């Protein structure tokens, strides 16, 4: 048995990774809360991952909680990296297993980024700009390159493609394939399924809007037209019936967070 398999199957690694998934879920619940504040006109804080961590840090024991979250998020990243290396053995088709492993790599990167952000906020070094500002910065850097518009356009199509995949995953309920539902409390599968559907649909919609914003930036050669999660949520709010739509998306993002709590217990290894 290789070291990667041994590490993936170790009790300590699984416990830390599952705890990290809970931390990942907490962040999504808070993003949903911040999105609700945007929907009802009280959206001063950035409604994205950084905003969620900032919200946590503003509490009485905020810095301590941020340090705990940072450890959990790094553990989540390590667990996803191990899953990318030797996980998803229950998926029989090689192509599907490869796709899942690539997605695990992406989640590992997200876990590291969020963990670093939590450490910076906990240590009082929270500079670096909002998620939207960072998104516009790298968009501007890409646009400045030869064939920059093409590169940004490709990024937009990739993001939209991932968004479509999330929606399909929610509609088909294929997220259940990665769960051992026998590990869940009796009678809870229906609720976990509903939470997963709502969560993946909401994430797909928001990510799709992010992709569209990036595409608009490419078309107009204007990095200021792009944006991250916060910009996407505020775009929803600005549409006809935007308040109702954003409330639905906010609840969906919070639902994904709660789904992560169940997945932390039942995810296959």
ZADREN-128350 format. One record per atom (N, C-alpha, C): residue number from 1; y negated, x negated, z negated. Coordinates in Angstrom, 1 decimal. Layout:
n c2 c1 c3
NUM Y X Z;
...
# end
This chain:
n c2 c1 c3
1 1.2 -0.8 0.0;
1 0.0 0.0 0.0;
1 -1.2 -0.9 0.0;
2 -2.2 -0.6 0.9;
2 -3.4 -1.4 1.0;
2 -4.3 -1.2 -0.2;
3 -5.2 -2.1 -0.3;
3 -6.2 -2.0 -1.4;
3 -7.0 -0.8 -1.3;
4 -7.4 -0.4 0.0;
4 -8.2 0.8 0.2;
4 -7.5 2.0 -0.3;
5 -6.2 2.1 0.0;
5 -5.5 3.3 -0.4;
5 -5.3 3.3 -1.9;
6 -5.0 2.2 -2.5;
6 -4.9 2.1 -3.9;
6 -6.2 2.5 -4.6;
7 -7.3 2.1 -4.1;
7 -8.6 2.4 -4.7;
7 -8.9 3.9 -4.5;
8 -8.6 4.5 -3.3;
8 -8.8 5.9 -3.1;
8 -8.0 6.8 -4.0;
9 -6.8 6.3 -4.3;
9 -5.9 7.1 -5.1;
9 -6.0 6.9 -6.6;
10 -6.8 5.9 -7.0;
10 -7.0 5.6 -8.4;
10 -7.7 6.8 -9.1;
11 -7.2 7.1 -10.3;
11 -7.8 8.2 -11.1;
11 -9.3 7.9 -11.3;
12 -9.7 6.7 -11.7;
12 -11.1 6.4 -11.9;
12 -12.0 6.7 -10.7;
13 -11.5 6.2 -9.5;
13 -12.3 6.4 -8.3;
13 -12.4 7.9 -8.0;
14 -11.4 8.7 -8.1;
14 -11.4 10.1 -7.9;
14 -12.3 10.8 -8.8;
15 -12.2 10.4 -10.1;
15 -13.1 11.1 -11.1;
15 -14.6 10.8 -10.8;
16 -14.9 9.6 -10.6;
16 -16.3 9.2 -10.3;
16 -16.8 9.9 -9.0;
17 -15.9 9.9 -8.0;
17 -16.3 10.5 -6.7;
17 -16.5 12.0 -6.8;
18 -15.7 12.7 -7.6;
18 -15.8 14.1 -7.8;
18 -17.1 14.4 -8.6;
19 -17.3 13.6 -9.6;
19 -18.6 13.7 -10.4;
19 -19.8 13.6 -9.5;
20 -19.7 12.6 -8.6;
20 -20.8 12.4 -7.6;
20 -21.0 13.6 -6.7;
21 -19.9 14.3 -6.3;
21 -20.0 15.5 -5.5;
21 -20.8 16.6 -6.3;
22 -20.6 16.6 -7.6;
22 -21.3 17.6 -8.4;
22 -22.8 17.2 -8.3;
23 -23.1 15.9 -8.5;
23 -24.5 15.5 -8.4;
23 -25.1 15.9 -7.0;
24 -24.3 15.7 -5.9;
24 -24.8 16.1 -4.6;
24 -25.1 17.6 -4.5;
25 -24.2 18.4 -5.2;
25 -24.4 19.8 -5.3;
25 -25.7 20.2 -6.0;
26 -25.9 19.5 -7.1;
26 -27.1 19.8 -7.9;
26 -28.4 19.6 -7.1;
27 -28.4 18.6 -6.3;
27 -29.6 18.3 -5.4;
27 -29.8 19.5 -4.4;
28 -28.7 20.0 -3.9;
28 -28.8 21.1 -2.9;
28 -29.3 22.4 -3.6;
29 -28.8 22.6 -4.8;
29 -29.3 23.8 -5.6;
29 -30.8 23.7 -5.8;
30 -31.3 22.5 -6.1;
30 -32.7 22.3 -6.4;
30 -33.5 22.4 -5.1;
31 -32.9 22.0 -4.0;
31 -33.6 22.1 -2.7;
31 -33.8 23.6 -2.4;
32 -32.7 24.4 -2.7;
32 -32.8 25.8 -2.5;
32 -33.9 26.4 -3.3;
33 -34.0 26.0 -4.6;
33 -35.1 26.4 -5.5;
33 -36.5 26.1 -4.9;
34 -36.6 24.9 -4.4;
34 -37.9 24.4 -3.9;
34 -38.2 25.2 -2.6;
35 -37.2 25.5 -1.8;
35 -37.4 26.3 -0.6;
35 -37.9 27.8 -1.0;
36 -37.3 28.3 -2.1;
36 -37.8 29.6 -2.5;
36 -39.3 29.6 -2.9;
37 -39.7 28.5 -3.6;
37 -41.1 28.4 -3.9;
37 -42.0 28.3 -2.7;
38 -41.5 27.6 -1.6;
38 -42.2 27.6 -0.4;
38 -42.3 29.0 0.2;
39 -41.2 29.7 0.1;
39 -41.2 31.1 0.7;
39 -42.2 32.0 0.0;
40 -42.4 31.8 -1.3;
40 -43.3 32.7 -2.0;
40 -44.7 32.0 -2.3;
41 -45.0 31.0 -1.5;
41 -46.4 30.4 -1.5;
41 -46.6 29.5 -2.6;
42 -45.6 29.0 -3.3;
42 -45.8 28.0 -4.4;
42 -45.0 26.7 -4.1;
43 -45.3 26.2 -2.9;
43 -44.5 25.1 -2.4;
43 -45.2 23.8 -2.4;
44 -45.8 23.4 -3.6;
44 -46.5 22.1 -3.7;
44 -45.6 20.9 -3.5;
45 -44.4 21.0 -4.1;
45 -43.4 19.9 -4.0;
45 -42.7 19.9 -2.7;
46 -42.4 18.7 -2.2;
46 -41.6 18.6 -1.0;
46 -40.3 19.2 -1.1;
47 -39.9 20.2 -0.2;
47 -38.7 20.9 -0.3;
47 -37.6 20.1 0.4;
48 -37.2 18.9 -0.1;
48 -36.2 18.1 0.5;
48 -35.5 17.4 -0.6;
49 -34.6 16.4 -0.2;
49 -33.9 15.7 -1.2;
49 -34.8 14.9 -2.2;
50 -35.8 14.3 -1.7;
50 -36.7 13.5 -2.5;
50 -37.5 14.4 -3.4;
51 -37.9 15.6 -2.9;
51 -38.5 16.6 -3.8;
51 -37.7 17.1 -4.9;
52 -36.4 17.3 -4.6;
52 -35.4 17.7 -5.6;
52 -35.3 16.7 -6.7;
53 -35.2 15.4 -6.3;
53 -35.1 14.3 -7.3;
53 -36.4 14.2 -8.1;
54 -37.5 14.4 -7.5;
54 -38.8 14.4 -8.2;
54 -38.9 15.5 -9.2;
55 -38.4 16.7 -8.8;
55 -38.4 17.8 -9.7;
55 -37.5 17.5 -10.9;
56 -36.4 16.9 -10.7;
56 -35.6 16.5 -11.9;
56 -36.3 15.5 -12.8;
57 -37.0 14.5 -12.2;
57 -37.6 13.5 -12.9;
57 -38.8 14.0 -13.7;
58 -39.3 15.2 -13.4;
58 -40.5 15.7 -14.1;
58 -40.2 16.3 -15.4;
59 -38.9 16.5 -15.7;
59 -38.5 17.1 -17.0;
59 -38.6 16.2 -18.2;
60 -38.4 16.7 -19.4;
60 -38.5 15.9 -20.6;
60 -37.5 14.7 -20.6;
61 -36.3 14.9 -20.2;
61 -35.3 13.8 -20.1;
61 -35.1 13.4 -18.6;
62 -36.2 13.6 -17.8;
62 -36.0 13.4 -16.4;
62 -35.5 12.0 -16.0;
63 -36.1 11.0 -16.5;
63 -35.7 9.6 -16.1;
63 -34.2 9.4 -16.5;
64 -33.8 9.8 -17.6;
64 -32.4 9.6 -18.0;
64 -31.5 10.4 -17.0;
65 -31.8 11.6 -16.7;
65 -31.0 12.4 -15.8;
65 -31.0 11.7 -14.4;
66 -32.1 11.2 -14.0;
66 -32.2 10.5 -12.7;
66 -31.2 9.3 -12.7;
67 -31.2 8.5 -13.8;
67 -30.2 7.4 -13.8;
67 -28.8 7.9 -13.7;
68 -28.5 9.0 -14.4;
68 -27.1 9.6 -14.4;
68 -26.8 10.0 -12.9;
69 -27.8 10.7 -12.3;
69 -27.6 11.1 -10.9;
69 -27.4 9.9 -10.0;
70 -28.2 8.9 -10.2;
70 -28.1 7.7 -9.4;
70 -26.6 7.1 -9.4;
71 -26.1 7.0 -10.6;
71 -24.7 6.5 -10.8;
71 -23.7 7.4 -10.0;
72 -23.9 8.7 -10.2;
72 -23.1 9.7 -9.6;
72 -23.2 9.7 -8.1;
73 -24.4 9.5 -7.6;
73 -24.5 9.5 -6.1;
73 -23.9 8.2 -5.5;
74 -24.1 7.1 -6.2;
74 -23.4 5.8 -5.7;
74 -21.9 6.0 -5.7;
75 -21.4 6.6 -6.8;
75 -20.0 6.9 -6.9;
75 -19.5 7.8 -5.7;
76 -20.3 8.8 -5.4;
76 -20.0 9.7 -4.3;
76 -20.0 8.9 -3.0;
77 -20.9 8.0 -2.8;
77 -21.0 7.2 -1.6;
77 -19.7 6.4 -1.5;
78 -19.3 5.7 -2.6;
78 -18.1 4.9 -2.6;
78 -16.9 5.7 -2.3;
79 -16.8 6.9 -2.8;
79 -15.6 7.8 -2.6;
79 -15.6 8.2 -1.1;
80 -16.7 8.5 -0.5;
80 -16.8 8.9 0.9;
80 -16.4 7.7 1.8;
81 -16.8 6.5 1.4;
81 -16.5 5.3 2.1;
81 -15.0 5.1 2.1;
82 -14.4 5.3 1.0;
82 -12.9 5.1 0.9;
82 -12.2 6.2 1.7;
83 -12.7 7.4 1.7;
83 -12.2 8.5 2.5;
83 -12.3 8.2 4.0;
84 -13.4 7.5 4.3;
84 -13.6 7.2 5.7;
84 -12.6 6.1 6.1;
85 -12.2 5.2 5.2;
85 -11.3 4.1 5.5;
85 -9.8 4.6 5.6;
86 -9.4 5.5 4.6;
86 -8.0 5.8 4.6;
86 -7.7 7.3 4.2;
87 -8.8 8.1 4.3;
87 -8.6 9.5 3.9;
87 -8.2 10.4 5.1;
88 -8.2 11.7 4.7;
88 -7.9 12.8 5.7;
88 -6.5 12.7 6.4;
89 -5.6 12.2 5.6;
89 -4.2 12.0 6.1;
89 -3.6 13.4 6.4;
90 -4.1 14.5 5.9;
90 -3.6 15.8 6.1;
90 -4.0 16.4 7.4;
91 -4.9 15.7 8.1;
91 -5.4 16.1 9.4;
91 -4.4 15.5 10.5;
92 -3.7 16.3 11.2;
92 -2.6 15.7 12.0;
92 -3.2 15.2 13.4;
93 -4.2 15.8 13.9;
93 -4.8 15.3 15.2;
93 -5.7 14.1 15.0;
94 -5.4 13.0 15.7;
94 -6.1 11.8 15.5;
94 -7.6 12.0 15.8;
95 -8.0 12.7 16.8;
95 -9.4 12.9 17.1;
95 -10.1 13.6 16.0;
96 -9.5 14.7 15.5;
96 -10.2 15.4 14.4;
96 -10.3 14.5 13.1;
97 -9.3 13.7 12.9;
97 -9.3 12.8 11.7;
97 -10.4 11.8 11.9;
98 -10.6 11.3 13.1;
98 -11.6 10.3 13.4;
98 -13.0 10.9 13.1;
99 -13.2 12.2 13.6;
99 -14.5 12.8 13.4;
99 -14.8 13.0 11.9;
100 -13.8 13.4 11.2;
100 -14.0 13.6 9.7;
100 -14.3 12.2 9.1;
101 -13.7 11.2 9.5;
101 -14.0 9.9 8.9;
101 -15.4 9.4 9.2;
102 -15.8 9.7 10.5;
102 -17.2 9.3 10.8;
102 -18.2 10.1 10.0;
103 -17.9 11.4 9.8;
103 -18.7 12.3 8.9;
103 -18.8 11.7 7.5;
104 -17.6 11.2 7.0;
104 -17.6 10.7 5.7;
104 -18.5 9.4 5.6;
105 -18.5 8.6 6.6;
105 -19.4 7.5 6.7;
105 -20.9 7.9 6.5;
106 -21.2 9.0 7.3;
106 -22.6 9.5 7.2;
106 -22.9 10.0 5.8;
107 -21.9 10.7 5.2;
107 -22.2 11.2 3.8;
107 -22.3 10.0 2.8;
108 -21.6 8.9 3.1;
108 -21.7 7.7 2.2;
108 -23.1 7.1 2.3;
109 -23.6 7.1 3.5;
109 -25.0 6.6 3.7;
109 -26.0 7.4 3.0;
110 -25.8 8.8 3.1;
110 -26.7 9.7 2.5;
110 -26.7 9.5 1.0;
111 -25.4 9.3 0.4;
111 -25.3 9.1 -1.0;
111 -26.0 7.8 -1.5;
112 -25.9 6.8 -0.7;
112 -26.6 5.5 -1.0;
112 -28.1 5.7 -1.0;
113 -28.6 6.4 0.0;
113 -30.1 6.6 0.2;
113 -30.6 7.4 -1.0;
114 -29.9 8.5 -1.3;
114 -30.3 9.3 -2.4;
114 -30.2 8.6 -3.8;
115 -29.2 7.8 -3.9;
115 -29.0 7.0 -5.1;
115 -30.2 6.0 -5.3;
116 -30.5 5.3 -4.2;
116 -31.6 4.4 -4.3;
116 -32.9 5.1 -4.6;
117 -33.1 6.3 -4.0;
117 -34.3 7.1 -4.3;
117 -34.4 7.5 -5.7;
118 -33.2 7.9 -6.3;
118 -33.2 8.2 -7.7;
118 -33.5 7.0 -8.6;
119 -33.0 5.9 -8.3;
119 -33.3 4.6 -9.0;
119 -34.8 4.3 -9.0;
120 -35.4 4.4 -7.8;
120 -36.8 4.1 -7.7;
120 -37.7 5.1 -8.5;
121 -37.3 6.4 -8.4;
121 -38.1 7.4 -9.2;
121 -37.9 7.1 -10.7;
122 -36.7 6.8 -11.1;
122 -36.4 6.6 -12.5;
122 -37.1 5.4 -13.1;
123 -37.3 4.4 -12.2;
123 -37.9 3.1 -12.7;
123 -39.4 3.1 -12.5;
124 -39.9 4.3 -12.0;
124 -41.4 4.4 -11.8;
124 -41.9 3.8 -10.5;
125 -41.0 3.5 -9.6;
125 -41.4 2.9 -8.3;
125 -41.1 3.9 -7.2;
126 -41.7 5.1 -7.3;
126 -41.4 6.2 -6.4;
126 -42.2 6.2 -5.1;
127 -42.9 5.1 -4.8;
127 -43.7 5.0 -3.6;
127 -42.8 5.0 -2.4;
128 -43.4 5.2 -1.2;
128 -42.6 5.2 0.0;
128 -42.8 6.4 0.9;
129 -43.5 7.4 0.4;
129 -43.9 8.5 1.2;
129 -42.8 9.6 1.1;
130 -43.2 10.8 1.6;
130 -42.2 11.9 1.6;
130 -41.2 11.7 2.7;
131 -40.2 12.6 2.7;
131 -39.2 12.6 3.7;
131 -39.8 12.8 5.1;
132 -40.8 13.7 5.2;
132 -41.4 14.0 6.4;
132 -42.2 12.8 6.9;
133 -42.9 12.1 6.0;
133 -43.6 10.9 6.4;
133 -42.7 9.8 6.9;
134 -41.6 9.6 6.2;
134 -40.6 8.6 6.7;
134 -40.0 8.9 8.0;
135 -39.7 10.2 8.2;
135 -39.2 10.7 9.5;
135 -40.2 10.4 10.6;
136 -41.4 10.7 10.4;
136 -42.5 10.5 11.4;
136 -42.7 9.0 11.7;
137 -42.5 8.2 10.6;
137 -42.7 6.7 10.8;
137 -41.6 6.1 11.7;
138 -40.3 6.5 11.5;
138 -39.3 5.9 12.3;
138 -39.4 6.5 13.7;
139 -39.8 7.8 13.8;
139 -40.0 8.4 15.2;
139 -41.1 7.6 15.9;
140 -42.1 7.3 15.3;
140 -43.2 6.5 15.9;
140 -42.7 5.1 16.3;
141 -41.9 4.5 15.5;
141 -41.3 3.2 15.8;
141 -40.4 3.3 17.1;
142 -39.6 4.3 17.2;
142 -38.8 4.5 18.3;
142 -39.6 4.8 19.6;
143 -40.6 5.6 19.4;
143 -41.5 5.9 20.6;
143 -42.2 4.7 21.1;
144 -42.4 3.7 20.3;
144 -43.2 2.5 20.7;
144 -42.3 1.6 21.5;
145 -40.9 1.8 21.5;
145 -40.0 1.0 22.2;
145 -40.0 1.3 23.7;
146 -39.5 0.4 24.6;
146 -39.3 0.8 26.0;
146 -38.3 1.9 26.0;
147 -38.5 2.9 26.8;
147 -37.7 4.1 26.9;
147 -37.6 4.8 25.6;
148 -38.7 4.7 24.8;
148 -38.8 5.3 23.5;
148 -38.5 6.8 23.5;
149 -39.1 7.5 24.5;
149 -39.0 9.0 24.6;
149 -37.5 9.3 24.8;
150 -36.8 8.5 25.6;
150 -35.4 8.8 25.8;
150 -34.6 8.6 24.6;
151 -34.9 7.5 23.8;
151 -34.2 7.3 22.6;
151 -34.4 8.4 21.6;
152 -35.6 8.8 21.4;
152 -35.9 9.9 20.5;
152 -35.2 11.2 20.9;
153 -35.3 11.4 22.2;
153 -34.6 12.6 22.8;
153 -33.1 12.6 22.5;
154 -32.5 11.4 22.6;
154 -31.0 11.3 22.3;
154 -30.8 11.6 20.8;
155 -31.6 11.1 20.0;
155 -31.5 11.4 18.5;
155 -31.6 12.9 18.3;
156 -32.5 13.5 19.0;
156 -32.7 15.0 18.8;
156 -31.4 15.7 19.2;
157 -30.8 15.3 20.3;
157 -29.6 16.0 20.8;
157 -28.5 15.7 19.8;
158 -28.4 14.5 19.3;
158 -27.3 14.2 18.3;
158 -27.5 15.1 17.1;
159 -28.7 15.2 16.6;
159 -29.0 16.0 15.4;
159 -28.6 17.5 15.6;
160 -29.0 18.0 16.8;
160 -28.7 19.3 17.2;
160 -27.2 19.5 17.3;
161 -26.5 18.6 17.9;
161 -25.1 18.6 18.0;
161 -24.4 18.7 16.6;
162 -24.9 17.9 15.7;
162 -24.3 18.0 14.3;
162 -24.6 19.3 13.7;
163 -25.8 19.9 13.9;
163 -26.2 21.2 13.4;
163 -25.2 22.3 13.9;
164 -25.0 22.2 15.2;
164 -24.0 23.2 15.8;
164 -22.6 23.0 15.2;
165 -22.2 21.8 15.0;
165 -20.9 21.6 14.3;
165 -20.8 22.2 12.9;
166 -21.9 22.1 12.2;
166 -22.0 22.6 10.8;
166 -21.9 24.2 10.9;
167 -22.6 24.8 11.9;
167 -22.5 26.2 12.0;
167 -21.1 26.7 12.4;
168 -20.5 25.9 13.3;
168 -19.1 26.3 13.7;
168 -18.2 26.1 12.6;
169 -18.4 25.1 11.8;
169 -17.5 24.8 10.6;
169 -17.6 26.0 9.6;
170 -18.8 26.5 9.5;
170 -19.0 27.6 8.6;
170 -18.4 28.9 9.1;
171 -18.6 29.2 10.4;
171 -18.1 30.4 11.0;
171 -16.5 30.4 11.0;
172 -15.9 29.3 11.4;
172 -14.5 29.2 11.4;
172 -13.8 29.0 10.1;
173 -14.6 28.7 9.0;
173 -14.1 28.4 7.7;
173 -13.2 27.2 7.6;
174 -13.5 26.3 8.6;
174 -12.6 25.1 8.6;
174 -12.8 24.2 7.5;
175 -13.9 24.4 6.7;
175 -14.1 23.5 5.5;
175 -13.0 23.7 4.5;
176 -12.3 24.8 4.6;
176 -11.2 25.1 3.6;
176 -10.1 24.2 3.9;
177 -10.0 23.6 5.1;
177 -8.9 22.7 5.4;
177 -8.9 21.4 4.5;
178 -10.0 21.1 4.0;
178 -10.1 19.9 3.2;
178 -10.0 20.2 1.7;
179 -9.7 21.4 1.4;
179 -9.6 21.8 -0.1;
179 -8.2 22.2 -0.4;
180 -7.7 21.9 -1.6;
180 -6.5 22.4 -2.1;
180 -6.8 23.6 -3.0;
181 -6.8 24.7 -2.4;
181 -7.3 25.9 -3.1;
181 -6.5 26.3 -4.3;
182 -5.3 25.8 -4.4;
182 -4.4 26.0 -5.6;
182 -5.0 25.4 -6.8;
183 -5.9 24.4 -6.6;
183 -6.6 23.8 -7.8;
183 -7.7 24.6 -8.3;
184 -8.1 25.7 -7.6;
184 -9.2 26.5 -8.0;
184 -8.7 27.6 -9.0;
185 -9.6 28.2 -9.8;
185 -9.2 29.3 -10.7;
185 -8.7 30.5 -9.8;
186 -7.8 31.2 -10.4;
186 -7.1 32.3 -9.7;
186 -8.2 33.3 -9.3;
187 -8.1 33.7 -8.0;
187 -9.1 34.7 -7.5;
187 -10.4 34.2 -7.0;
188 -10.6 32.9 -7.1;
188 -11.9 32.3 -6.8;
188 -12.0 31.9 -5.3;
189 -10.9 31.9 -4.6;
189 -11.0 31.4 -3.2;
189 -12.0 32.2 -2.3;
190 -12.0 33.6 -2.5;
190 -12.9 34.4 -1.7;
190 -14.3 34.0 -1.9;
191 -14.7 33.8 -3.2;
191 -16.1 33.4 -3.5;
191 -16.4 32.0 -3.0;
192 -15.5 31.1 -3.1;
192 -15.7 29.7 -2.6;
192 -15.9 29.8 -1.1;
193 -15.1 30.6 -0.4;
193 -15.2 30.8 1.0;
193 -16.6 31.3 1.4;
194 -17.0 32.3 0.7;
194 -18.3 32.9 1.0;
194 -19.5 31.9 0.8;
195 -19.4 31.1 -0.3;
195 -20.4 30.1 -0.6;
195 -20.4 29.0 0.5;
196 -19.2 28.6 0.9;
196 -19.1 27.6 2.0;
196 -19.7 28.1 3.3;
197 -19.3 29.4 3.7;
197 -19.9 29.9 4.9;
197 -21.4 29.9 4.9;
198 -22.0 30.5 3.8;
198 -23.4 30.6 3.6;
198 -24.0 29.2 3.6;
199 -23.4 28.2 2.9;
199 -24.0 26.9 2.8;
199 -24.0 26.2 4.2;
200 -22.8 26.2 4.9;
200 -22.8 25.5 6.2;
200 -23.7 26.1 7.2;
201 -23.8 27.4 7.2;
201 -24.7 28.1 8.1;
201 -26.2 27.7 7.9;
202 -26.5 27.7 6.6;
202 -27.9 27.3 6.2;
202 -28.2 25.9 6.6;
203 -27.3 25.0 6.3;
203 -27.5 23.5 6.6;
203 -27.6 23.4 8.1;
204 -26.7 24.1 8.8;
204 -26.8 24.0 10.3;
204 -28.1 24.4 10.9;
205 -28.6 25.6 10.4;
205 -29.9 26.1 10.8;
205 -31.0 25.1 10.6;
206 -31.1 24.6 9.3;
206 -32.2 23.7 9.0;
206 -32.1 22.4 9.8;
207 -30.9 21.9 9.9;
207 -30.7 20.6 10.6;
207 -31.0 20.8 12.1;
208 -30.7 22.0 12.6;
208 -31.0 22.3 14.0;
208 -32.5 22.3 14.3;
209 -33.3 22.9 13.3;
209 -34.8 22.9 13.4;
209 -35.3 21.4 13.4;
210 -34.7 20.6 12.5;
210 -35.1 19.2 12.4;
210 -34.9 18.6 13.8;
211 -33.8 18.8 14.4;
211 -33.5 18.3 15.8;
211 -34.5 18.8 16.8;
212 -34.9 20.0 16.7;
212 -35.8 20.6 17.7;
212 -37.2 19.9 17.5;
213 -37.6 19.7 16.2;
213 -38.9 19.0 15.9;
213 -38.9 17.6 16.5;
214 -37.8 16.9 16.3;
214 -37.7 15.6 16.9;
214 -37.8 15.6 18.4;
215 -37.1 16.6 19.0;
215 -37.2 16.8 20.5;
215 -38.6 17.1 21.0;
216 -39.3 17.9 20.2;
216 -40.7 18.2 20.6;
216 -41.6 16.9 20.5;
217 -41.3 16.1 19.5;
217 -42.0 14.8 19.3;
217 -41.7 13.9 20.6;
218 -40.5 13.9 21.1;
218 -40.2 13.1 22.2;
218 -40.9 13.7 23.5;
219 -40.9 15.0 23.6;
219 -41.5 15.6 24.8;
219 -43.0 15.3 24.9;
220 -43.7 15.3 23.7;
220 -45.1 15.1 23.6;
220 -45.5 13.7 23.3;
221 -44.6 12.8 23.1;
221 -44.8 11.4 22.7;
221 -45.7 11.4 21.5;
222 -45.4 12.3 20.6;
222 -46.3 12.4 19.4;
222 -45.4 12.5 18.1;
223 -45.3 11.4 17.4;
223 -44.4 11.3 16.2;
223 -44.8 12.4 15.2;
224 -46.1 12.7 15.2;
224 -46.6 13.7 14.2;
224 -46.0 15.1 14.4;
225 -45.3 15.3 15.5;
225 -44.7 16.6 15.7;
225 -43.3 16.7 15.2;
226 -42.8 15.6 14.7;
226 -41.4 15.6 14.1;
226 -41.5 15.8 12.7;
227 -40.4 15.9 12.0;
227 -40.4 16.1 10.5;
227 -39.0 16.2 10.0;
228 -38.9 16.2 8.7;
228 -37.6 16.3 8.1;
228 -37.3 17.7 7.5;
229 -36.5 17.7 6.5;
229 -36.1 19.0 5.9;
229 -37.3 19.8 5.5;
230 -38.2 19.3 4.8;
230 -39.4 20.0 4.3;
230 -40.1 20.7 5.5;
231 -40.4 19.9 6.6;
231 -41.0 20.4 7.7;
231 -40.2 21.6 8.4;
232 -38.9 21.4 8.4;
232 -38.1 22.4 9.0;
232 -38.2 23.7 8.2;
233 -38.1 23.6 6.8;
233 -38.2 24.8 6.0;
233 -39.6 25.5 6.2;
234 -40.6 24.7 6.3;
234 -42.0 25.3 6.4;
234 -42.1 25.9 7.8;
235 -41.4 25.4 8.8;
235 -41.4 25.9 10.1;
235 -40.8 27.3 10.1;
236 -39.7 27.5 9.3;
236 -39.1 28.8 9.2;
236 -40.1 29.8 8.5;
237 -40.8 29.3 7.5;
237 -41.7 30.1 6.7;
237 -42.8 30.6 7.6;
238 -43.2 29.8 8.7;
238 -44.3 30.2 9.5;
238 -44.0 31.1 10.6;
239 -42.7 31.6 10.7;
239 -42.3 32.5 11.8;
239 -42.5 33.9 11.4;
240 -42.5 34.9 12.3;
240 -42.4 36.3 12.0;
240 -41.2 36.6 11.1;
241 -41.4 37.3 10.0;
241 -40.4 37.6 9.0;
241 -39.9 36.3 8.4;
242 -40.9 35.3 8.4;
242 -40.5 33.9 7.9;
242 -40.1 33.9 6.4;
243 -40.8 34.7 5.6;
243 -40.4 34.8 4.2;
243 -39.0 35.2 3.9;
244 -38.6 36.3 4.6;
244 -37.2 36.7 4.5;
244 -36.2 35.7 5.0;
245 -36.6 35.1 6.1;
245 -35.7 34.1 6.7;
245 -35.5 32.9 5.8;
246 -36.7 32.5 5.2;
246 -36.6 31.3 4.4;
246 -35.9 31.6 3.1;
247 -36.0 32.8 2.6;
247 -35.3 33.2 1.4;
247 -33.8 33.1 1.7;
248 -33.4 33.6 2.8;
248 -32.0 33.5 3.2;
248 -31.5 32.1 3.3;
249 -32.3 31.2 3.9;
249 -31.9 29.8 4.1;
249 -31.9 29.1 2.7;
250 -32.8 29.4 1.9;
250 -32.9 28.8 0.5;
250 -31.6 29.2 -0.3;
251 -31.3 30.5 -0.2;
251 -30.1 30.9 -0.9;
251 -28.8 30.3 -0.3;
252 -28.8 30.1 1.0;
252 -27.7 29.4 1.6;
252 -27.6 27.9 1.2;
253 -28.7 27.2 1.1;
253 -28.7 25.8 0.6;
253 -28.2 25.8 -0.8;
254 -28.7 26.7 -1.7;
254 -28.2 26.7 -3.0;
254 -26.7 27.1 -3.1;
255 -26.3 27.9 -2.2;
255 -24.9 28.3 -2.2;
255 -24.0 27.1 -1.8;
256 -24.5 26.2 -0.9;
256 -23.8 25.0 -0.6;
256 -23.7 24.1 -1.8;
257 -24.7 24.1 -2.6;
257 -24.7 23.3 -3.8;
257 -23.6 23.7 -4.7;
258 -23.5 25.1 -4.9;
258 -22.5 25.6 -5.8;
258 -21.1 25.4 -5.2;
259 -21.0 25.5 -3.8;
259 -19.7 25.2 -3.2;
259 -19.3 23.7 -3.5;
260 -20.2 22.8 -3.5;
260 -19.9 21.4 -3.8;
260 -19.3 21.3 -5.2;
261 -19.7 22.2 -6.2;
261 -19.0 22.1 -7.5;
261 -17.5 22.5 -7.4;
262 -17.2 23.5 -6.6;
262 -15.8 23.8 -6.4;
262 -15.1 22.8 -5.6;
263 -15.8 22.2 -4.6;
263 -15.1 21.2 -3.7;
263 -14.9 19.9 -4.6;
264 -15.7 19.7 -5.6;
264 -15.5 18.5 -6.4;
264 -14.2 18.6 -7.2;
265 -13.7 19.8 -7.5;
265 -12.5 20.0 -8.1;
265 -11.3 20.0 -7.2;
266 -11.5 20.7 -6.0;
266 -10.4 21.0 -5.2;
266 -10.3 20.1 -3.9;
267 -11.2 19.2 -3.7;
267 -11.1 18.4 -2.4;
267 -9.8 17.6 -2.4;
268 -9.2 17.6 -1.2;
268 -8.0 16.8 -1.1;
268 -8.3 15.3 -1.1;
269 -7.4 14.4 -1.4;
269 -7.6 13.0 -1.4;
269 -6.4 12.3 -0.7;
# end
